[in-house]
Amino acid sequence: MLDMTDQQLNQAIGELMGYTVEKEATGGYTLKYNGEDQGKRWMRAVFAWEQVPDYCADPAASLEVQTAAIKANDRQYAINLAKRLEWDGDDLEYSDNDVFSYTGVTVFMLASPRERAEAAYLTLSNRN
């Protein structure tokens, strides 16, 4: 398990997914996604960062970042998720051909948004 709060992990993933927070000349902060202004202004940067998707709790957002991680490195994402789930030999059958058992696939499907977010963060940031 990563030693980060949900908000810290959401911000870190948000940065990897293309979100930035920029300070304006007026002193406010704006959230941008891939350079596109998201339309609102915030008094503090932390409030702007709270507007990124909640990858740690929202199932749809966690699947979005999971997809990005799989596209970046599918094998490493699978390994990172298995580590997050703390599987032991009874739950995960992993062969020399890199094939997970049906039991293993089922456990993957039951991963929580936080577990998917952690595995995706590790994959996208190349921290394994």
C-alpha positions in Angstrom: 0.0 0.0 0.0 1.3 3.5 -0.9 1.8 5.9 2.0 -0.3 8.6 0.4 -3.8 10.0 1.2 -6.5 9.6 -1.4 -6.1 13.3 -2.3 -2.3 13.1 -2.7 -2.7 10.0 -4.9 -5.5 11.6 -6.9 -3.2 14.7 -7.5 -0.2 12.6 -8.4 -2.3 10.5 -10.9 -3.9 13.7 -12.2 -0.5 15.1 -13.0 0.4 11.9 -14.9 -2.9 12.0 -16.7 -2.3 15.6 -18.0 -3.8 17.8 -15.3 -2.0 21.0 -14.1 -2.9 23.8 -11.8 -1.7 27.3 -12.8 -1.5 30.5 -10.8 -3.2 33.4 -12.5 -2.0 37.0 -12.4 -5.1 37.8 -10.3 -3.9 35.4 -7.6 -6.4 32.7 -8.2 -5.7 29.2 -9.5 -7.1 27.4 -12.5 -7.2 23.7 -13.3 -6.2 22.7 -16.8 -6.4 19.3 -18.5 -3.9 18.8 -21.3 -3.6 22.6 -21.5 -7.3 23.3 -21.7 -8.8 25.5 -19.0 -11.5 23.7 -17.1 -13.4 26.9 -16.5 -13.4 27.6 -12.8 -11.1 29.7 -10.6 -10.0 28.7 -7.1 -8.6 30.8 -4.2 -6.0 28.1 -3.4 -4.2 25.5 -5.4 -5.3 22.7 -3.1 -9.0 23.5 -4.0 -8.2 23.3 -7.7 -6.4 19.9 -7.3 -9.5 18.6 -5.5 -11.4 18.9 -8.8 -9.4 16.2 -10.6 -11.2 12.8 -10.9 -11.4 10.8 -7.7 -9.3 7.9 -8.9 -9.2 6.4 -5.4 -13.0 6.1 -4.9 -14.8 6.6 -8.2 -15.0 3.2 -10.1 -15.3 5.0 -13.5 -12.2 7.2 -12.8 -10.2 4.2 -11.6 -11.0 2.3 -14.8 -10.0 5.3 -16.8 -6.5 5.4 -15.2 -6.3 1.6 -15.4 -6.8 1.8 -19.1 -4.0 4.4 -19.4 -1.7 2.2 -17.4 -2.5 -0.9 -19.4 -1.8 1.0 -22.6 1.5 2.2 -21.1 2.7 -1.2 -19.9 0.1 -4.0 -19.5 2.4 -6.6 -18.0 3.8 -4.2 -15.4 0.3 -3.0 -14.5 -0.8 -6.6 -13.9 2.2 -7.2 -11.7 1.6 -4.0 -9.8 -2.1 -4.8 -9.2 -1.2 -8.3 -8.0 1.2 -6.8 -5.5 -1.4 -4.3 -4.3 -3.9 -7.1 -3.8 -1.2 -9.0 -1.8 -1.9 -12.2 -3.5 -0.3 -15.4 -2.3 0.3 -18.6 -4.2 -3.1 -19.9 -3.4 -4.9 -17.0 -5.1 -2.6 -16.4 -8.0 -1.4 -19.0 -10.4 1.3 -17.4 -12.6 3.0 -19.6 -15.2 6.1 -19.1 -17.3 3.9 -18.1 -20.1 2.6 -15.0 -18.1 -0.9 -16.5 -17.9 -3.1 -15.8 -14.9 -5.6 -18.4 -13.8 -9.3 -17.8 -14.0 -9.2 -17.3 -10.2 -6.6 -14.6 -10.7 -8.6 -12.8 -13.3 -11.6 -12.9 -11.0 -9.6 -11.3 -8.2 -8.5 -8.6 -10.6 -12.1 -7.8 -11.4 -12.9 -7.4 -7.7 -10.0 -4.9 -7.1 -11.2 -1.7 -5.4 -10.8 1.7 -7.1 -7.9 2.5 -4.6 -6.1 -0.7 -5.5 -6.5 0.0 -9.3 -5.3 3.6 -8.7 -2.2 2.6 -6.8 -1.2 0.0 -9.4 -1.8 2.5 -12.2 0.2 5.2 -10.4 3.1 2.8 -9.9 2.9 1.8 -13.6 2.6 5.3 -15.1 5.3 6.8 -12.8 7.6 3.8 -13.4 7.8 3.1 -9.7 7.6 -0.6 -9.2 
